[in-house]
C-alpha cells in the first residue's frame, strides 16, 4: 500500500518502534495520574492493575465523579499514537509479500484488517466509555476481530514466504490463542459489577493488551530487520 525505498522503509519502521515505546510510557504515566476508583469501589485511591480496565484511564470523570483530565489525555495520546503507528505499519508491511498470489491476497487482507485495528484504537481514544459507551464498545469489538483477522492472514502470508522467518508466524499464532480466549470471556458476559467478575475480566484484558503490544512490537522489529537484510542483499 505504501511504495517507498528500503531506506525510507527502515526509517518508517524505526518510527513505529519508537511509537510503541512512547505508547508504553504514556500508559504507565496515565496509571500514575489516575485518581482512583473501580466499578466495585468508586472511592478507591489510585489505579488497580487487577481491578481497573485500561479504558478507565480514558474516562472523562472518575467513578466518584472527580476529574480525570490528566490520565485521560495521556491515555488518549497513547492510543492515537499507537493507532497511527499500526496504520502506517500495516500499509507498509504488505509490500514485503508480493511474490505469490497467496502471499499477496493474505497480506492484503491482513493489512486492511490492521488499518481497521489502528482506526479502532483512535476511535476508542475519542469515545470515552463513560460518555459514549455503545460507540466505545463498537470500537473495542472492531479492534478485537480486526486483530484476529491480522493474526490469521499474516500467519498465512509469512508461512508461504520462504525468505521471511517463520518464527513471526508462530508469534502471531500464539497471540491468536490468547485473543480467542479473551473474546470467549467477553461473550460469556461475566458480571463486572462483582469483585470476582471484575478481576477476571480486568486481569484478562491486561494479559491480552500486553501480549498484543509485545506481539505487534516483535512484528515491527521483524519487519525492520528483514528490510535491513534485504537492503544488504542477504534476502532474495
C-alpha positions as CSV (number, residue, x, y, z in Angstrom):
1,X,0.0,0.0,0.0
2,X,3.0,2.3,0.5
3,X,5.7,2.4,-2.2
4,X,8.9,3.7,-0.7
5,X,12.6,2.9,-0.9
6,X,14.2,0.4,1.5
7,X,15.9,3.3,3.4
8,X,12.6,5.0,3.9
9,X,11.0,1.7,5.0
10,X,13.7,1.4,7.6
11,X,13.1,4.9,8.9
12,X,9.3,4.4,9.0
13,X,9.6,1.1,10.8
14,X,12.0,2.7,13.3
15,X,9.5,5.4,13.9
16,X,6.8,2.7,14.6
17,X,9.2,1.0,17.1
18,X,9.7,4.4,18.9
19,X,5.9,5.0,18.8
20,X,5.3,1.7,20.7
21,X,7.9,2.6,23.3
22,X,6.3,6.0,23.8
23,X,2.9,4.3,24.0
24,X,4.0,2.1,26.9
25,X,5.5,5.1,28.7
26,X,2.3,7.2,28.3
27,X,0.2,4.3,29.6
28,X,2.4,4.0,32.7
29,X,2.1,7.7,33.3
30,X,-1.7,7.5,32.8
31,X,-1.9,4.9,35.5
32,X,0.2,7.0,37.8
33,X,-2.1,10.0,37.4
34,X,-5.3,8.1,37.5
35,X,-7.1,9.4,40.7
36,X,-8.7,6.1,41.5
37,X,-12.0,4.2,41.6
38,X,-13.3,0.9,40.1
39,X,-16.8,-0.2,39.2
40,X,-17.0,-2.0,42.6
41,X,-15.1,0.5,44.8
42,X,-15.9,4.0,43.5
43,X,-13.7,5.8,46.1
44,X,-10.7,3.6,45.9
45,X,-7.4,5.5,45.6
46,X,-5.1,5.1,42.6
47,X,-5.1,2.7,39.7
48,X,-5.6,-1.0,40.4
49,X,-3.8,-3.3,38.0
50,X,-6.2,-6.2,38.6
51,X,-9.4,-4.3,39.2
52,X,-9.3,-1.4,36.7
53,X,-9.7,-1.7,32.9
54,X,-7.4,0.1,30.6
55,X,-10.4,2.1,29.3
56,X,-10.9,3.5,32.9
57,X,-7.7,5.6,32.2
58,X,-9.6,7.3,29.4
59,X,-12.7,8.2,31.4
60,X,-13.8,11.9,31.4
61,X,-14.6,11.6,35.1
62,X,-13.7,9.0,37.7
63,X,-16.3,6.6,39.2
64,X,-16.6,9.0,42.2
65,X,-17.3,12.0,39.9
66,X,-13.9,13.7,40.0
67,X,-11.9,15.0,37.1
68,X,-9.7,12.5,35.2
69,X,-8.3,15.1,32.7
70,X,-4.6,14.2,33.0
71,X,-4.9,10.5,32.8
72,X,-7.5,10.8,30.0
73,X,-5.2,13.0,27.9
74,X,-2.2,10.6,28.4
75,X,-4.3,7.5,27.6
76,X,-5.9,9.1,24.5
77,X,-2.5,10.3,23.3
78,X,-1.0,6.9,23.7
79,X,-3.9,5.2,21.8
80,X,-3.9,7.7,19.0
81,X,-0.1,7.3,18.6
82,X,-0.2,3.5,18.5
83,X,-3.2,3.6,16.2
84,X,-1.4,5.8,13.8
85,X,1.7,3.5,14.0
86,X,-0.4,0.5,13.3
87,X,-2.0,2.1,10.2
88,X,1.4,3.1,8.8
89,X,3.0,-0.3,9.7
90,X,0.3,-2.4,8.0
91,X,0.2,-0.1,4.9
92,X,4.0,-0.8,4.6
93,X,4.0,-4.4,5.7
94,X,2.1,-5.6,2.7
95,X,5.0,-4.6,0.4
96,X,7.1,-7.5,1.7
97,X,4.7,-10.1,0.4
98,X,4.3,-9.8,-3.3
99,X,5.8,-13.0,-4.8
100,X,2.9,-15.4,-5.0
101,X,-0.9,-14.9,-5.2
102,X,-1.4,-16.5,-1.7
103,X,1.2,-14.0,-0.2
104,X,-0.4,-11.0,-1.9
105,X,-4.0,-11.9,-1.1
106,X,-3.4,-12.9,2.6
107,X,-1.2,-9.9,3.3
108,X,-3.7,-7.5,1.7
109,X,-6.5,-8.9,3.9
110,X,-4.2,-8.7,6.9
111,X,-3.2,-5.1,6.1
112,X,-6.8,-3.9,5.6
113,X,-7.6,-5.5,9.0
114,X,-4.5,-3.9,10.5
115,X,-5.6,-0.5,9.3
116,X,-9.0,-1.1,10.8
117,X,-7.4,-2.0,14.1
118,X,-5.4,1.2,14.1
119,X,-8.5,3.3,13.4
120,X,-10.3,1.4,16.2
121,X,-7.6,2.4,18.6
122,X,-8.1,6.0,17.6
123,X,-11.9,5.6,18.0
124,X,-11.5,4.1,21.5
125,X,-9.4,7.2,22.4
126,X,-12.0,9.6,21.0
127,X,-15.0,7.8,22.7
128,X,-14.5,7.6,26.5
129,X,-16.7,4.7,27.7
130,X,-18.3,6.8,30.5
131,X,-19.6,9.3,27.9
132,X,-20.1,7.1,24.8
133,X,-20.4,3.5,26.0
134,X,-22.0,2.0,22.9
135,X,-19.6,3.7,20.5
136,X,-16.7,2.7,22.7
137,X,-17.8,-0.9,22.7
138,X,-18.2,-1.0,19.0
139,X,-14.6,0.2,18.6
140,X,-13.4,-2.5,21.1
141,X,-15.2,-5.2,19.1
142,X,-13.8,-3.9,15.8
143,X,-10.3,-3.9,17.3
144,X,-10.6,-7.4,18.7
145,X,-11.9,-9.0,15.5
146,X,-9.6,-6.9,13.2
147,X,-6.6,-8.1,15.2
148,X,-7.8,-11.7,14.9
149,X,-8.0,-11.3,11.1
150,X,-4.5,-9.8,11.1
151,X,-3.1,-12.7,13.0
152,X,-4.6,-15.4,10.7
153,X,-3.9,-13.6,7.4
154,X,-0.3,-12.6,8.2
155,X,0.5,-16.1,9.6
156,X,-0.5,-17.5,6.2
157,X,1.5,-14.8,4.4
158,X,4.6,-15.4,6.4
159,X,4.5,-19.2,6.2
160,X,4.0,-19.0,2.5
161,X,7.1,-16.8,2.0
162,X,10.3,-18.8,2.2
163,X,12.6,-15.8,2.9
164,X,10.5,-14.4,5.8
165,X,11.3,-16.1,9.2
166,X,8.6,-18.5,10.2
167,X,9.0,-17.6,13.9
168,X,7.0,-14.4,13.3
169,X,4.0,-16.6,12.2
170,X,4.3,-18.6,15.4
171,X,4.3,-15.3,17.4
172,X,1.0,-14.3,15.6
173,X,-0.4,-17.8,16.2
174,X,0.4,-17.7,19.9
175,X,-1.3,-14.4,20.3
176,X,-4.3,-15.6,18.4
177,X,-4.9,-18.2,21.0
178,X,-4.7,-15.6,23.8
179,X,-7.1,-13.3,21.9
180,X,-9.6,-16.0,21.2
181,X,-9.8,-17.0,24.9
182,X,-10.4,-13.4,25.9
183,X,-13.1,-12.9,23.2
184,X,-14.8,-16.0,24.5
185,X,-14.7,-14.5,28.0
186,X,-16.3,-11.3,26.7
187,X,-19.0,-13.3,25.1
188,X,-19.7,-15.1,28.3
189,X,-20.8,-11.8,29.8
190,X,-19.2,-12.0,33.2
191,X,-20.7,-9.5,35.7
192,X,-18.1,-6.8,36.2
193,X,-20.2,-5.4,39.0
194,X,-19.0,-8.3,41.2
195,X,-15.4,-8.4,42.6
196,X,-14.6,-11.8,41.0
197,X,-16.1,-10.9,37.6
198,X,-14.3,-7.6,37.5
199,X,-11.0,-9.1,38.5
200,X,-11.2,-11.9,35.9
201,X,-12.1,-9.5,33.0
202,X,-9.7,-6.7,34.0
203,X,-6.8,-9.1,34.5
204,X,-7.6,-10.9,31.3
205,X,-7.7,-7.6,29.5
206,X,-4.2,-6.7,30.8
207,X,-2.9,-10.1,29.5
208,X,-4.4,-9.5,26.1
209,X,-3.2,-6.0,25.7
210,X,0.3,-6.5,27.0
211,X,0.8,-9.7,24.9
212,X,-0.8,-8.0,21.9
213,X,1.6,-5.0,22.2
214,X,4.5,-7.3,22.6
215,X,3.4,-9.4,19.6
216,X,3.0,-6.3,17.3
217,X,6.2,-4.8,18.6
218,X,8.1,-8.0,17.7
219,X,6.4,-7.9,14.2
220,X,7.6,-4.4,13.6
221,X,11.1,-5.4,14.8
222,X,11.0,-8.4,12.5
223,X,10.0,-6.3,9.5
224,X,12.7,-3.8,10.4
225,X,15.5,-6.5,10.4
226,X,14.0,-8.2,7.4
227,X,14.2,-4.9,5.5
228,X,17.8,-4.3,6.6
229,X,18.8,-7.8,5.4
230,X,17.0,-7.3,2.1
231,X,18.7,-3.9,1.7
232,X,22.1,-5.6,2.4
233,X,21.4,-8.3,-0.2
234,X,21.0,-11.2,2.3
235,X,17.4,-11.8,1.3
236,X,16.4,-12.9,-2.2
